[in-house]
Amino acid sequence: MAVEQKDIPIYREWIGTLDGLVNAAIRSQVTGYLLTQDYAEGSFVRKGQLLFQIDPRPLQAAADQAKGQLAQANGQLAQARAQYQQSEAQLASAEANQRKAQFDENRYIPLAKEHAVTQQDLDNAVQSNDSAKAQVKMATAQIEAAKAQIEAASAAVEAAKASLEAANVNLGFTKLYSPIDGIAGNAQIQIGNLVNPAANAVTTVSTVDPIKVTFAVSEQEYLRLSKQYKPTDPTPPLELILADGTVYPHPGKYAFAGRQVNQSTGAIEATGLFPNPGNILRPGQYGKVRVAVETLRGALLVPLQAVSELQGSYEVAALDGNDAVSIKTIHVGDQVGAWWVVSDGLNPGERVIVDGIQKVGPGMHVKPKPAPVPGN
């Protein structure tokens, strides 16, 4: 086969793990018995779709009780307000009586000095005024007490409202809805079982379009690629090689690198996103993430099987114009699929032996036949 010269992309591959872009664990917020499962396991569900129902009867009773307590608190508040209005009327009456008693006292004082009224009449007027003043003070105290009752009743109403709201919230928690669009997993708790907030998630819903692929890049590769690509440069598309060796038909895109380098592995976690129409890819799958990091211009290529390695050096059996064999030492670069990139030791168009290297030696003349192209 003749040594080929062409532009060749250089790929890097990493083992990747697929995961949902968002994984929402569906948990019960209340304690109760699971009544129904309202979705098909492994199916696509919409945001807000009902997944499970918990027996609502105990929580409905608690909500009804809280509603009754609120009505009772409102009644006590209305009663306290009526008592306040009554106390205001009593204060107004007491103040009117005191003003009249004060007027009588003021009128009797000069009359008593002129002996127009008896001392007994003046004393009675003074006593009546003092009694009226005491009545005013008592009515004022009753108003303050009524105000305190109103405040206490208002606080009881607010507490009852909060209890009713909490009861209604808990009642709403008896229906478990999907918070996102995605694929719903297996039900972890069966119908009739008791669920509670401390238990494991009853199921998980994952957003899988796009799907996330995480892969570990060594610190050296990360630094080299960071120098090669500026933040403003477009990143090359990602390819995903599935477990059966096929290449996923939809290219992905680089999303971000992790926060830190793992000190135990010396690698940083990178994340790519792949479109997933039809939800074929699922969380937990493995695959190889491949990306063309650079393109070698005018690279010389020879098949892998044409190169022999001996104690760290690489050799090929080349043919001259007379079909005579010569053993040449070469320097190889990257391995690209079924090809070695030759950096030194061969020229474009030079012929190398691909099959039967073990049967030839330097200076031998052979009758060469074209070798099949690797990969075809």
Secondary structure, DSSP 8 states (H G I E B T S, - for coil): -B-EEEEEEEEEEEEEEEEEEEEEEE--SS-EEEEEE-S-TT-EE-TT-EEEEE--HHHHHHHHHHHHHHHHHHHHHHHHHHHHHHHHHHHHHHHHHHHHHHHHHHHHHHHHHTTSS-HHHHHHHHHHHHHHHHHHHHHHHHHHHHHHHHHHHHHHHHHHHHHHHHHHHHHHTTEEE-SSSEEE---SS-TT-EE-TTS--SEEEEEEEEEEEEEEEEHHHHHHHHHHS-TTS----EEEE-TTS-B-SS-BEEEEEEEEEETTTTEEEEEEEE--GGG-S-TT-EEEEEEEEEEEEEEEEEEGGG-EEETTEEEEEEE-TT-BEEEEEEEEEEEETTEEEEEES--TT-EE--S-GGG--TT-B--------TT-
